[in-house]
Amino acid sequence: MKFTKIAAVSVAAAGLMLATATQTLAASALQDILNGGTLKVGTTGDWNPMTMKNPATNSYTGYDIDVMTELAKDLGVKVEFVPTDWKTLVSGVTSGKYHMTGSASVSPARAKATGYSVSYFSLATVPLTLAKNADKYKDWADLNKAGVTVAATLGTTQEKQVKLFFPNASHKIVEAPARDFQEVLAGRADAHITSNVEAYKLVEKYPQMMVVPVSAPKARTPIAMLLPQSDQVWINYVNTWIGLKTERGFFAKLGRKWKLQN
C-alpha cells in the first residue's frame, strides 16, 4: 500500500514536471517563431558595417543582417527586420516587439532588463575628428579639455563613455535618426567616439574625417544579441547555434567579408 502511494506521488510529480516543461516551451519565443514562421529581429540600420538601412528600398545590409538571415535559414523560417533605435533597443525586446536584436554591446545596465547570447565578437572605443585637426588632437587627453565638445548618440554605450572619458570637455548628445559623427562633419562638435568597427568605415566614407591616433583604444567590450531575459529555452537555442557556427568558421568568414577591425 505504501509503495503504491509513493509510486502514485512519483508519477504525479513526473507528470507535473513534463507539463511545466511543455508550458515553458510553449511560452518560449522559439516556439512562437516556429509556429509563426517568422523570426523578428530589432535593428537600428545606422551602424556601418553591422546594420545599414537603404531608405529607397526599405532593405538592410550588413554583418548583423547576414547573421540573422543565416539564423532564420537554419530555423527554417523567414526573417523580418523590425526598425528600432538605440534608446528603445532594450524595450523592444522586453515588450515582445521582436524576438531578439542584432549585435549590441554587453553592459550591466542592459543586462538588468534583458538576457544576452554568448559573445561572438568584441570591439573597442576610439575618437574621431576632422583631418584638419590632426595636429590638435593626438591622444585622449587632448580631447579632455574645456572648450572641446565631444558628441555621442543617445542610448548607445558611447553616451555613457563620453561623460566618463571626457569629464572636462563639453558633451553633445544627439538623438537618432541624427548621429554623433554628423555633428563633427557640420562643425558643431570637435570629435565623437564610436566603436573601432564603425570608425574605419566612417573614414572610408568621409575622407575629411580621421581616427585620432590614440595610444590605445578604450573600453574593449564583447558584443552579443539581446534576448528576453527569462526565456532560457530561446537563449539556449541561440547559444547552441552560435557555438556551432563559430566552430564551422561562419563568424570568421563573415568578419573577413565585412572587414571588421577587431
DAJO-V239244 format. One record per residue. N is the residue number from 1. RES is the residue in one small letter. PSI is psi in degrees with one decimal (* if undefined). Layout:
# DAJO-V239244
N/RES/PSI, N/RES/PSI
This chain:
# DAJO-V239244
1/m/-46.3, 2/k/-41.7, 3/f/-40.7, 4/t/-40.2, 5/k/-41.5, 6/i/-43.2, 7/a/-41.1, 8/a/-41.1, 9/v/-41.0, 10/s/-44.0, 11/v/-42.4, 12/a/-41.6, 13/a/-42.3, 14/a/-39.2, 15/g/-39.0, 16/l/-42.1, 17/m/-42.4, 18/l/-42.4, 19/a/-40.6, 20/t/-43.3, 21/a/-40.8, 22/t/-41.8, 23/q/-39.1, 24/t/-45.1, 25/l/-41.8, 26/a/-33.3, 27/a/-9.3, 28/s/150.6, 29/a/-30.7, 30/l/-46.9, 31/q/-35.6, 32/d/-41.5, 33/i/-47.2, 34/l/-40.2, 35/n/-40.5, 36/g/-18.2, 37/g/14.5, 38/t/132.1, 39/l/116.8, 40/k/123.3, 41/v/124.3, 42/g/129.7, 43/t/144.1, 44/t/-27.2, 45/g/14.9, 46/d/22.8, 47/w/90.2, 48/n/128.0, 49/p/20.1, 50/m/-49.5, 51/t/120.4, 52/m/126.2, 53/k/134.9, 54/n/105.0, 55/p/-30.3, 56/a/-36.4, 57/t/-4.9, 58/n/33.8, 59/s/166.1, 60/y/148.7, 61/t/163.2, 62/g/173.8, 63/y/-52.2, 64/d/-39.9, 65/i/-40.9, 66/d/-39.5, 67/v/-48.6, 68/m/-31.9, 69/t/-39.6, 70/e/-40.3, 71/l/-44.8, 72/a/-40.1, 73/k/-44.3, 74/d/-26.7, 75/l/-17.8, 76/g/29.7, 77/v/173.6, 78/k/160.6, 79/v/137.7, 80/e/120.5, 81/f/120.1, 82/v/119.7, 83/p/136.2, 84/t/179.6, 85/d/174.6, 86/w/-35.3, 87/k/-20.5, 88/t/10.4, 89/l/-46.4, 90/v/-46.4, 91/s/-26.7, 92/g/-33.4, 93/v/-48.3, 94/t/-27.9, 95/s/-7.8, 96/g/16.3, 97/k/-34.7, 98/y/161.0, 99/h/-24.2, 100/m/173.3, 101/t/171.8, 102/g/-155.0, 103/s/138.1, 104/a/146.6, 105/s/138.5, 106/v/126.6, 107/s/145.6, 108/p/-35.8, 109/a/-46.5, 110/r/-34.9, 111/a/-15.2, 112/k/-28.0, 113/a/-26.2, 114/t/165.3, 115/g/166.7, 116/y/150.7, 117/s/174.1, 118/v/156.6, 119/s/148.4, 120/y/4.4, 121/f/160.4, 122/s/156.3, 123/l/175.1, 124/a/163.6, 125/t/135.0, 126/v/154.6, 127/p/149.2, 128/l/150.6, 129/t/-178.9, 130/l/144.4, 131/a/-28.7, 132/k/-13.2, 133/n/14.6, 134/a/-38.6, 135/d/-15.1, 136/k/-40.3, 137/y/110.3, 138/k/-14.0, 139/d/176.4, 140/w/-43.3, 141/a/-28.6, 142/d/-22.4, 143/l/-17.6, 144/n/62.6, 145/k/151.4, 146/a/140.7, 147/g/-9.9, 148/v/135.6, 149/t/125.0, 150/v/131.0, 151/a/155.6, 152/a/162.9, 153/t/133.2, 154/l/133.6, 155/g/-8.5, 156/t/165.6, 157/t/-35.2, 158/q/-20.9, 159/e/-42.1, 160/k/-37.8, 161/q/-36.7, 162/v/-34.0, 163/k/-32.9, 164/l/-43.7, 165/f/-30.1, 166/f/63.8, 167/p/-23.1, 168/n/-12.5, 169/a/170.7, 170/s/150.2, 171/h/133.9, 172/k/108.8, 173/i/118.7, 174/v/154.0, 175/e/135.2, 176/a/142.9, 177/p/-1.6, 178/a/154.2, 179/r/151.6, 180/d/-40.2, 181/f/-26.4, 182/q/-29.8, 183/e/-36.6, 184/v/-46.2, 185/l/-35.3, 186/a/-4.7, 187/g/11.0, 188/r/-8.6, 189/a/150.7, 190/d/-28.7, 191/a/167.7, 192/h/165.4, 193/i/145.7, 194/t/179.0, 195/s/151.6, 196/n/-26.5, 197/v/-47.0, 198/e/-31.3, 199/a/-47.5, 200/y/-26.6, 201/k/-36.8, 202/l/-43.2, 203/v/-36.0, 204/e/-38.4, 205/k/-35.9, 206/y/89.1, 207/p/-13.8, 208/q/-5.4, 209/m/162.0, 210/m/152.5, 211/v/127.1, 212/v/127.9, 213/p/64.0, 214/v/157.8, 215/s/-32.5, 216/a/146.2, 217/p/162.1, 218/k/161.2, 219/a/57.0, 220/r/127.3, 221/t/133.8, 222/p/150.4, 223/i/152.0, 224/a/179.1, 225/m/139.6, 226/l/135.4, 227/l/160.8, 228/p/128.8, 229/q/-39.6, 230/s/0.6, 231/d/77.5, 232/q/-27.8, 233/v/-47.9, 234/w/-42.6, 235/i/-44.2, 236/n/-41.4, 237/y/-48.7, 238/v/-42.0, 239/n/-38.6, 240/t/-42.1, 241/w/-44.6, 242/i/-43.7, 243/g/-43.9, 244/l/-44.4, 245/k/-33.8, 246/t/-47.1, 247/e/-32.3, 248/r/5.0, 249/g/10.1, 250/f/-48.5, 251/f/-36.9, 252/a/-42.8, 253/k/-40.9, 254/l/-36.3, 255/g/-39.6, 256/r/-39.3, 257/k/-42.9, 258/w/5.5, 259/k/50.2, 260/l/135.4, 261/q/100.4, 262/n/*
